[in-house]
Amino acid sequence: MLSTMAKVKHLPANGGRAFALLGQTLSFKAEPEDTDDALLLFEHRMPPTLGVPAHTERNYEAFYVLEGTLEVEADGERYRLGPGEFLGMRAGVVHSLRNPGPGMMRTLTLVTPGSQHARFFTTVAEPIDDPSNPPAPVDPPDFERMATVGRECGIAFLSPPEPNDRGQA
């Protein structure tokens, strides 16, 4: 028989394994190992002007904004979410994330199933002790490695537009 501790997970404020990636931090709250891979739930902290490049994935993903503003480009639409707002997306939807500022943006992000996302973050991100104080981003980030690991984990980053395509929209 399992003990009560094996059935219940409690984290103090700012608890959970934490990682830094592209100047942002992620704090795992519910991990795939806790949920038989039903989900990964993490707090995402994103400073102003930073974001996540356009990509697709094999998972359902949802965002619940805790603080600040989250802009999500999803399936050709732009959503501007504030505290208390929610956005969910089915697998395969092209999307990108951005904090337009002026302050820090924090979301609870849910990914289901969660093991491949957890593997992506634990492989490409840097483990950290304090998610409220991210280290400076590596300059320049190794996008090729991120893309390779992403593909292995069911995440496909879109190529940036060619220089001659940037003026056309």
RAHUPE-V150494 format. One record per residue. N is the residue number from 1. RES is the residue in three letters. SS is DSSP state (~ for helix, > for strand, _ for the rest). PSI is psi as a letter, one per 40 degrees, with the letter a starting at -180 (none if undefined). OMEGA is omega as a letter, one per 40 degrees, with the letter a starting at -180 (NA if undefined). Layout:
# RAHUPE-V150494
[[N & RES & SS & PSI & OMEGA] [N & RES & SS & PSI & OMEGA]]
This chain:
# RAHUPE-V150494
[[1 & MET & _ & h & i] [2 & LEU & _ & i & i] [3 & SER & _ & i & i] [4 & THR & ~ & d & a] [5 & MET & ~ & d & i] [6 & ALA & ~ & d & a] [7 & LYS & ~ & e & a] [8 & VAL & _ & h & i] [9 & LYS & _ & h & i] [10 & HIS & _ & h & i] [11 & LEU & _ & h & i] [12 & PRO & _ & i & i] [13 & ALA & _ & h & a] [14 & ASN & _ & e & a] [15 & GLY & _ & i & a] [16 & GLY & _ & i & i] [17 & ARG & _ & h & a] [18 & ALA & > & i & a] [19 & PHE & > & i & i] [20 & ALA & > & h & i] [21 & LEU & > & h & i] [22 & LEU & _ & f & i] [23 & GLY & _ & e & a] [24 & GLN & > & i & i] [25 & THR & > & i & i] [26 & LEU & > & h & i] [27 & SER & > & h & a] [28 & PHE & > & h & i] [29 & LYS & > & d & i] [30 & ALA & > & h & a] [31 & GLU & _ & i & a] [32 & PRO & ~ & d & i] [33 & GLU & ~ & d & i] [34 & ASP & ~ & d & a] [35 & THR & _ & e & a] [36 & ASP & _ & f & i] [37 & ASP & _ & e & i] [38 & ALA & _ & d & a] [39 & LEU & _ & i & i] [40 & LEU & > & h & i] [41 & LEU & > & h & i] [42 & PHE & > & i & i] [43 & GLU & > & h & a] [44 & HIS & > & h & i] [45 & ARG & > & h & a] [46 & MET & > & h & i] [47 & PRO & _ & i & i] [48 & PRO & _ & i & i] [49 & THR & _ & e & i] [50 & LEU & _ & i & a] [51 & GLY & > & a & i] [52 & VAL & > & h & a] [53 & PRO & > & i & i] [54 & ALA & > & h & a] [55 & HIS & > & i & i] [56 & THR & > & i & i] [57 & GLU & > & i & a] [58 & ARG & _ & e & a] [59 & ASN & _ & i & i] [60 & TYR & > & i & i] [61 & GLU & > & i & a] [62 & ALA & > & i & a] [63 & PHE & > & h & i] [64 & TYR & > & h & a] [65 & VAL & > & h & i] [66 & LEU & > & d & a] [67 & GLU & > & i & i] [68 & GLY & _ & a & a] [69 & THR & _ & h & i] [70 & LEU & > & h & i] [71 & GLU & > & h & i] [72 & VAL & > & h & i] [73 & GLU & > & h & a] [74 & ALA & > & h & i] [75 & ASP & _ & f & i] [76 & GLY & _ & e & i] [77 & GLU & > & i & i] [78 & ARG & > & h & i] [79 & TYR & > & h & i] [80 & ARG & > & h & a] [81 & LEU & > & h & i] [82 & GLY & _ & a & a] [83 & PRO & _ & h & i] [84 & GLY & _ & e & a] [85 & GLU & _ & i & a] [86 & PHE & > & i & i] [87 & LEU & > & h & i] [88 & GLY & > & i & a] [89 & MET & > & h & i] [90 & ARG & _ & i & i] [91 & ALA & _ & i & i] [92 & GLY & _ & e & a] [93 & VAL & _ & h & i] [94 & VAL & _ & h & i] [95 & HIS & > & i & i] [96 & SER & > & i & a] [97 & LEU & > & i & i] [98 & ARG & > & i & i] [99 & ASN & _ & h & a] [100 & PRO & _ & e & i] [101 & GLY & _ & a & e] [102 & PRO & _ & e & a] [103 & GLY & _ & a & i] [104 & MET & _ & i & i] [105 & MET & > & h & i] [106 & ARG & > & h & i] [107 & THR & > & i & i] [108 & LEU & > & h & a] [109 & THR & > & h & i] [110 & LEU & > & h & i] [111 & VAL & > & h & i] [112 & THR & > & h & e] [113 & PRO & _ & i & a] [114 & GLY & _ & e & a] [115 & SER & ~ & d & a] [116 & GLN & ~ & d & i] [117 & HIS & ~ & d & i] [118 & ALA & ~ & d & i] [119 & ARG & ~ & d & i] [120 & PHE & ~ & d & a] [121 & PHE & ~ & d & a] [122 & THR & ~ & e & i] [123 & THR & ~ & d & a] [124 & VAL & ~ & d & a] [125 & ALA & _ & i & a] [126 & GLU & > & h & i] [127 & PRO & > & h & i] [128 & ILE & > & i & i] [129 & ASP & _ & d & a] [130 & ASP & _ & h & a] [131 & PRO & _ & e & i] [132 & SER & _ & e & a] [133 & ASN & _ & g & a] [134 & PRO & _ & i & i] [135 & PRO & _ & i & i] [136 & ALA & _ & i & i] [137 & PRO & _ & i & i] [138 & VAL & _ & h & a] [139 & ASP & _ & h & e] [140 & PRO & _ & i & i] [141 & PRO & _ & i & a] [142 & ASP & _ & g & a] [143 & PHE & ~ & d & i] [144 & GLU & ~ & d & i] [145 & ARG & ~ & d & i] [146 & MET & ~ & d & a] [147 & ALA & ~ & d & i] [148 & THR & ~ & d & i] [149 & VAL & ~ & d & i] [150 & GLY & ~ & d & i] [151 & ARG & ~ & d & i] [152 & GLU & ~ & d & a] [153 & CYS & _ & e & i] [154 & GLY & _ & e & i] [155 & ILE & > & h & a] [156 & ALA & > & h & i] [157 & PHE & > & h & i] [158 & LEU & _ & i & i] [159 & SER & _ & i & i] [160 & PRO & _ & i & i] [161 & PRO & _ & i & i] [162 & GLU & _ & i & a] [163 & PRO & ~ & d & a] [164 & ASN & ~ & e & i] [165 & ASP & ~ & e & a] [166 & ARG & _ & d & a] [167 & GLY & _ & e & a] [168 & GLN & _ & h & i] [169 & ALA & _ & none & NA]]
